[in-house]
């Protein structure tokens, strides 16, 4: 029946959207972590070295 097929397709699309949203959240977390690591490496690390040499 057409309605059943459409419902099945809709359910599959909803599941795909949930999977993509989960992947997006994971990527955002990784991006924030990478930005923090980069900031420490490029900005804070030299400042810490400079401070420890005093």
C-alpha positions in Angstrom: 0.0 0.0 0.0 1.3 3.5 -0.8 0.7 4.8 2.7 2.7 2.0 4.2 5.6 2.6 1.8 5.5 6.3 2.5 5.5 5.7 6.3 8.4 3.3 6.0 10.4 5.8 3.9 9.6 8.6 6.4 10.8 6.4 9.3 14.0 5.6 7.4 14.6 9.3 6.7 14.0 10.2 10.3 16.6 7.6 11.4 19.1 9.0 8.9 18.5 12.5 10.2 19.2 11.2 13.8 22.4 9.6 12.6 23.6 12.7 10.8 22.8 14.9 13.9 24.8 12.5 16.1 27.7 12.7 13.7 27.4 16.5 13.5 27.5 16.7 17.3 30.6 14.5 17.4 32.4 16.6 14.8 31.6 19.8 16.7 33.1 18.3 19.9 36.2 17.2 18.0 36.5 20.7 16.4 36.3 22.4 19.7 38.9 20.1 21.2 41.2 20.7 18.2 40.8 24.4 18.6 41.6 24.2 22.3 44.8 22.1 21.6 45.8 24.5 18.8 45.3 27.5 21.1 47.4 25.9 23.9 50.1 25.0 21.4 50.3 28.4 19.6 49.4 30.9 22.3 49.6 29.5 25.8 52.6 27.3 25.5 55.0 30.1 24.5 53.5 32.3 27.3 54.2 29.5 29.8 57.7 29.0 28.5 58.4 32.8 28.7 57.0 32.9 32.2 59.1 29.9 33.4 62.3 31.5 32.1 61.9 34.5 34.4 
